Every structure is written in structure tokens, then in C-alpha cells.
Amino acid sequence: MDFKTRKRYYNRCDPFEALDPKDTRNVDLDDLGSTPVRGGNWVQRLASAIELSDKPVFELFTGLPGSGKSTELNRLAARLSDPGRAHLLPVLVDAERAIDLATPVDIPEIIASILECSEAVVLKEEGKSPDHAMAEGYLTRLWNWLTKTDVELTKAEFAIPSGPKLVAEMKTRPSLRRRVRETIAAHLTTFLREAKEEMTLLQGRAIARGFSGLVVIFDSLEKLRGISTNWGQVLESAERIFAAGAPYLRLPVHVLYTIPPALVTRRFEQVQFIPMIKLRDRDGSEFGPGLAAARELVRKRVPDDVLAELLGPGTEDRVKELIRWSGGYPREIVRLLRSAFALPNAPISEDDLQRIINEIRDAYRKIVPAEAFDWLAHVERDHYLTILNDGHRQAADLMIQNNAVLRYLNGGDWFDLHPAVRQIPGVQEAKRTLETQSTTGADPSAPGP
């Protein structure tokens, strides 16, 4: 394979790139055949509640990074803007751009980010330049209110270039973010009332442009994970603001928030959780439609002739092996393809193929601590997020956030281990111990008489 071809397809297999619905590499996994491979049509599921409701809808949505969530949200925005359907004006907020995802999150920066993006979208529809028009907009008024309410914010150490820069400045300056949070917390009722009034005005302006209203889609909040020293605090901050129906984050417009997938173990109200491509049934038997869907995902990235040149004799067996090692996780499939293109020779050898697979094994062994082995054994046996104690909860938080546990949906909701995690010796030993305990009646989680 020549260098130019290898480079082209290496870049077509970027596992961190969210695809636009019109991208030729995009595969609508929920529209490939009569048998669903992810439990149903996810755009339909998310859109219907919004399209049919006369009142503002509040939805929580999650999925592992790389599960296709952002791609589905882009597809959702396109559907909701359809003049033949809801004809809403979508406001897509990218948490990675607006918020420091490595630190605990709070209400002020989320609300301010929504208002900033909503105002910019409405101004664009009105044919105005957001950069100039927002100088007199909500964020400028908010900053003026903050400085009048708390004189400390008038000091040089808290100065910002202009009101519209407030969100960006809060993201990069922890001391400013902390002071703004404290000021708003002392006047939370006033802040929320004025923010909701502003959203109502923005919705009115969208209606004046011919739309039926606004819909806010707050993406990438599921990437809240902090760093090794504070990931627990970051997750707790998300739980605090999204728990109990998240009353402070409900708005007078339709709004959908993504949340960290680990929060599904905290018994939230209904959370839409996008699953993996199901490659096998709960009993371990092969699920043909899922394998076919994953193969189509590969084909859209790499045409069959190029794939044959890359993988050589037995191409279909080799690509099937890579798909199985992904566990149906779309990002993993794309990552495996990129790893193959990164090798200098084509077709790749059997040793090269096993080296790629071993890299996956090694990566997961590094992120799975010994204290998680017991909980992972329960998940593999029960196909459920069994939480028996605080140790299990901590393991669940870490393992779900790091894709060690994958969710599937077909005829019911169930979970399984990533194939690389299933092969970790410590996990296998914990499973054998659990099976022995179940046989002897010593397993504390075994069903009672």
C-alpha cells in the first residue's frame, strides 16, 4: 500500500471525530434493516417526546464517548429543524468549548453557556453579527449585574475584556469562576428568574423568524471526568446538579442535557442511554445483524478493495475478529482500523494483527484496578450493574467512565464487559470464585430461598 493511500484512510479512521449526518462515512445504525442492533431508533426516541409535547421538554441523555452519541445528536438537531415536523431552531452547546471538564461543574456556567449559544444562534438567524450585537446582550448585562452585586469582581484580578467573554473567561480562570459561583449562589433565585426570562425572549425572537421555538442540545457533558486526583469530586458535582429532576436546569424551552454515563448507577429519573452495537446475545451466541451493522461501519470508512490490501488473505475473517474485539463499541472499531493503517507494511501479518489486539488488552489492564475485579465478575455473571456496597459503586463509576463495561439493548437492557476486560486474569479468577460461592451458597448476592 502506498504512503498516500495509507495516510488518507488513517485520517478517515479518526476515532475522536463526531460525524455530520451528511458525511459519507456516517452510518445510521438504527436504519440498516428490520432487526434493530441498538434496541430501536434513537433519533426517533429522542425526537418524539419533543415533537409531540406542547410544553417544554427536559431530557437527560448519555452514552460512552465514542458510542455515536454526538453523531445522533447532530442527526436529532437536523430532524427537529425540519419545517415539515417540529421546525425548531436548534442550539447546540459544546461543553468542551464552554466548560472546564476537568473540574467540578456548577449551575452558573451551564446556564450562562446556554444563553451565550442561544443568543448567538438567534442573532445569526436575524442576519446580525453575534460578535458585535452581543456587546449589548445578556452576558454583558449579567456581568454588569455581577459587578454591582459583588464589588470584589470590580478588582483588576477579576477583570474581563467584555461581557460576552464571561463564559470563556470562567472556563480558563478558576478564581473568577469561583467568585462568580459564590455571587450567584447568594442570589440564585434572581439569577434563575432573569435567565429564564431571557430564554423566553430569545424563543420569541426565534418564533418571529418563522420557527416554532428553540431546542437546546447540551452535548459533551458526559465527558466530565476530571483527572485522577479529583474524578470523584467532578462526578459528584454532576450528580448534585442533575439529581432530583435538576429543577435549576429546567428552562422555558425544550432542553436535552448529556450527563456522565456513570450517573446511571445513582438511580436517576429516566435517562436515555445509547447502547453499543449488539454483537452477541446474553447467552454468548453470535448476533448476525449486529455483526453486519459493524461491518457496514467499517465499509463506510474503508472500501473493500483497500481493506483487502490492508488485511490480505482472509480479510473478512480478520475484520470480523477486530469487530469482535471492539465489543460493538463504534470508537473501538475505528481505533482498531487506524492502528492497522499505522503499521508500515500491508498486508499486515498475523503477528501485527495480534499486536494490535494485545495493545487493547494492555490498555484495559492499566485502567482496571484490582479492587474492581469483584464487581466486574458480578456484571459478567448477572449482566446487570449490581451495586452491593460503596466499593462496588466506586468500581462502577470508574469502569463505566472508562468503557470497561458496555451497555446493550435488545429485548431488554443488559450490560457486559469489554472483551479485553473479560480476559484479565484477575477478573477471570474473581468470576471463578463467584461461581464457587454461588454453588456452595456462600455468595451474598445469590437469590434467597
N, C-alpha and C positions, 0 to 999 in steps of 0.2 A: 504493500500500500504506500503510495507516495505521500510525502510530508503534507502537501496542500490538502489532500483528502482527509488525512488523519486529523489535521488541525480543524478543518471545517466541522467534522462530526464530533470532535471533542467538545467544541463550543456549542453545538446543538444539544449536547447532553449536559447542560448546566443544571445540577440538582437543586440549586437555590433560586432559580428563575421562575417566577409566577407568570404563567402564560395568559396572554389576552385571548378571549374567546375566539377571535378571528385568526389566531396564529395557526399555521398549518400543522404544527406539532400537537395542537390541542386535541385531546380525545375526550369526548363526552362519555364517560364510563357508564353513565346511567341510561344511555340511549343506544346500546350496542346490540340488543336482542331482547327476546321475550323474558329471559331469566335474569333478574337483577343480580348484580355482583356486589352491590353495596347496600342491599336491603330496600332499594327504591330510588326514586328520582329526587335528589337532594335540592335542586333548584325549585322544583315543584313544591316540595315540602316547606321550604323556607318562604317561598313567594305567596303561597295560598293564604296564609294567615294575614299577610299584609294586604293582598289584593281584595280580600273579601270583607275586611273589617272597616266599619265606619269610624272607629275610634283609633287613636294612636296605639300601635302595637309595640311591645317591648319583648325582644327575643335575645336569648343567650345561645351562642354557637361556639363549638370548639372542635379541635382536631389536632393531631400531631403536626408540627411543622413539616411540610413536605408531603402531606396526605392529599393535597389537591384542594385544600380549603380556600386559599386566596383565589385560585382559578374559578372555583364555584361561586365565590362572592362576586367576582367580575361578571360572570355569566348571570348571576342574580340581578346585578345592577342593570345590565342590558335588558333583561326581561321586564323589570319594574318600570323602566323608562319608556317602554313600548306604548305608543299612542293608542293602540288597539286594546290595551289592557289597563293597568293602573295609571300609566302616564305620570309617574312621579319623577321628580328631579333628584337623582342620586347624589349623595355627598359621601365620598369615600375618604375616610380618615385613616392615615397610615401611622400606627402607633410608633413604628420605628423612626419615623421622621419627627414626630411631635413630642415623644416622651422618652425619658431615660429609662430603658427597660432593665437596667442592671441595679436599680434601686427601688425601694418600696414606692408604690403609686398611691395617689390620693385624688379626691374628687376635684379640686380646683383645676389641675392640669388637664383632666379628662374633659370637663365641661368647657374650659377655655379652648381646647383643641377643636372640639366640635363646632363651637361658634366661629372660630377663625376660618375653618374649612368651609362651613356653610355660607358665611358671608362672601368668601372668595368665589364660590360656585355661583351664587346668585348674582353677584356683580358681573361675572363673565357672561351670564345669560342676558343681562341688561345691556351688554355691549360696553361695559366700563372696565377700566384698568384696575384690578384689585390693588396693585402696588400703590396707586395714588388715592383711590377712593377710600381705602381702609384707614387712611390717616385720620379720617373723621368718624370711623366706625366704632363698633362695640369695644374692641380691645383698647383703643385709645381712651374711651370713656371709663372702662374698667380700671385702667392704670391711673387715671386721674382720681377716681374714687378711692383706690387703694392708698395713694399718697396723701390724700386728705384725711383718710381714716387712721392711718398709721404714719406719723411724721418720721419715723425711723427710715421709711422707704424713700424719703427725700434726700438721704445722705448719699454721698458720692459712691460709696461701696455698693449701693443698690441701683445706681443709675442705669437706665437702658436707653438705647438710641431713640426709640419711639414706641408708642402704644402697640402697634401691630407686631413688634418684635418680642412681645411679652412671652409668648409660648416658646419661641426658640431660646430666649434668654433663660427661662425657667428650666429648660431641659439641660443646659450646659453649666448653670451656676447653682450649685446646691444651697448656698447661703441665701440667695434670692428666693429660690423655690421654698425653702423652709419658712422664710419670713412671710411670703405671700400666703402660704398654707395657714400659718398662725393667725394672720389678719382675717382671712376669710372664715376660718373656724369660729372666730369670735362674732362674726356677723353672717353666719351661714344662711339663715332664713332670707335675709335681704339679698345675698348673692344669688341664691337659687331662684328667688322670685324674679329678679331682673334678668337672669339668664333665660328663664322660660318665656318671659315677655319678649325678649329679643328674638328667640326662636319662632315665636308666634308671628312677629313682624316679618321675619325672613320667609316664613311659609307664605304669608300674604303676598309678598313680592314675587315668589315663585308662581303662585296662582295667577297673578296679574300677567305673567309671561305665558300663560296657557297651560301650565302643569296643574295637576290635581293637588299637589303638595310636595313636601320634602320627605325623603327617606335617608336616614343616616346609617351608614355601614362602617363601624369602627373595627378595622382589621388590625391584625398583628399583636393584639393584646395577649394572645395566647403565648407569645414569646417572652412574657415576663418570667424571668428565671433567675435574675441576679447573678452573683458569682459564688464561688464555692463557700465563701465565708458568710454570705447573707441570703442564700436562696430561700431558706425557711422564712425569713422576715418578709421577703418580697412576695412569696406565696400567701402569707398571712395577710398582707396588705390588700391583695386582690380578693381574698375571701371576705375580708371586713367590708369592703365597699360593694361587693356584688351579692352578699348574703341577704336573706330575708326579703327577696324581691327587689333589692337595690333601689329603694324609694328615691334616693337623691339623684339617681342617674336616669330616671324616667323623664321624658320630655313631651311637649305637646305635639310632637311629630313622631312618625314611625322611626324606631331606632333598633339596630341589631349590634350587639357587642360580642366580640370574641373574648373568650376567657381561657386561662391556662387549663389544659386538659386534666391536670392533677386535681382540680377542684371537683371533679365528678365524684370523688370519694367522700366529699364533705356533705353529701345528701342535700344538694341544692334543689330548688324547684326545677322544673323541666329544663334540661339543657340539650340542645341538638348537638350530637357528637358524631361527626362524619367518620365512618369506619374505613378500614383497609379493603382492598380487593380480596374477596374470599377465594383462596386457592385450594382449600380443603374444608371438609365438614368437621364438625366437632369430634367425630369418631376417627378422624385422620384420613378418611378416604378422599381421593382427588376430586376436586370440583372443576369440571371441564369448562364451564362458561367463564369462571374467574381466570383460569389459565389463558383462555382465548382473549379475554379483555386485556390482560397484561401483555400478551404477545402483540396486540394491536398498538398498545402504548409504545412498545419497542419499535414497531414498524414505522410509526409516525416520526420517530426520532432518526431512525437509521433504515433506509430502504434495504430490501432483502439481498440485493446483489452486493452492497457494501458490507452488510453484516456477514455474508458468506465469505467475503475476502478477509474480514477481521477474524472470524472464528474458525474458518476452514472446514475440513470434513466433519460431518456430524453437527453442522451448525444448529439445527433445530433441537437436538439433544442438549447441546451446550447452552443455548439461550434459555431452554426450559430449566436447566439446573440453576442458572443465575436468577431466574424469576422465582424459583422455589426458595432460594436463599434470601430473597427480599422479604418473604412473609406477606407479599401483597402490598408492601409499602411503596407507593409510587416513587418517592425520593430515592429509596434504596435501589430500585430498578435502574433509574437514570444514573445514579452514582456508580453502579457496577459497570454500566456501559462506558462511562467516562474513564474508569480505571483501565478498561480493556484498550481503549484508544490511546491511553497514555503510554502503553508499552511500545518499545521501539520496533518490534517485528510483527508482521502479520503474514499468515495467520498465527495467532498466539498458540503456544504449546500447551500441553496438558499441565505441565509444571506451572506455567504462567497463570492458567485458569485457577489452579488450586492456590496459588499465591494470592490472587485477588480474594478468594473466599477466606483464606486464612487471615487476611487483613481485617475482614469483617469480624471474624471470631476474636481477634486480638483487641479490636476497638471496643467490643462489648464487654470483654473480660475486664477491661480497665475501668469501665463505668459502673460495673455491678459489684458492690461491696459484699463481703461475706455475710454481714448481718441481714442482707436481703434474700439470701438463699431460701430460708424457711418460707417466707411469704410467696416467693416465686413458685415454689413447689406446690403450694395451695392453689395458686392461679392455674397452673398446668393441670392439676387434678380436677378442679371444680369448674374451670373456665369462667370464673367469676372473681370479682375484686373482693375477696374475703378479707375483712378487717377485724381481727380478733383483739388487738391491743395497740398501744401507741407505737410500738416497734413496727408493726405491720403498716400503720398509717404512714410513718416516715419512709418506709421502704416503698410504699405505693406512690407517694409523692415523687420520689426520686426516679423510680423505674418508669412511670408513665411519662414524666417530663423528658426522659432520655430514650423513649421509643423502645424500651426493653419489653414492654407489654403492649400488644396491639389489639384493637377492638374490631369485631366483625359483626355483621348484621344480616341474617337471612333466616327467616322463620323464628327469630328471637335474637336477643342481644347476648353476646358472649365474648370472652377475652382469651387470648393465648399468648405464649411467649414468642418473641422473635426467635427464628431458627437458631441463630448464633447463641442466644441466651440459653436455649433449651439444651445445648451441648456443653455448657460449662460444667466441669466435673462436680463442683460444689453444689450446683443446682440438681444434678442427677442424683447425688448422694442424699440430698435433702428429700428428694422425691421418694427414693427407696425407703428412707426412714419413715416418711409419712405413710407409705403403703404398709409397712410393717406395723406401725401403730394402729392403723385402721383395722388390720387383720386381728390384732390382739385386743382391740377395744380400748387402747391407750390414747388414741387420738382425741384431744379435747374438742376438735371441731367436727367429729363424726356425729351423724344423726343419733338422737336418743332413741330409747325403746319405744 
